[in-house]
Amino acid sequence: MKVKFNFEKLDVYQKSIDFVDEVYRMTRSFPKKEVYGISSQYIRAALSVALNIAEGAGSSNAQFNRYLNIGLNSTRECVVCSTIAKRQGYISDEQDKNTRTRLTEISKMIVSLQRYLKKDK
């Protein structure tokens, strides 16, 4: 039997974990010279979204909101990483579009959760 933590039940957490998987898949095809460059930064930014959702969950609403803000900022960082990867020819226009669509969805979910937390004071 697998033990589940409460944050794992959040849809936004699940979407962010799926996005991390996608970033790992994408960055595998980046040039080896980027291992400590854009690949590493992209992975760290994607991880930050999921990690901050998990870390903030279970805290006070104000603390959780703070962590969600950090996660939201990390989604923007992922947009920049995607843009750079596309401009450098590491990913296609289609991959960039897909990334932006997923990040938009995750961002909206984070903002909705923040609104809910502010109402639930």
Secondary structure, DSSP 8 states (H G I E B T S, - for coil): -----GGGG-HHHHHHHHHHHHHHHHHTTS-GGGTTTHHHHHHHHHHHHHHHHHHHTTS-HHHHHHHHHHHHHHHHHHHHHHHHHHHTTSS-HHHHHHHHHHHHHHHHHHHHHHHHHHHT-
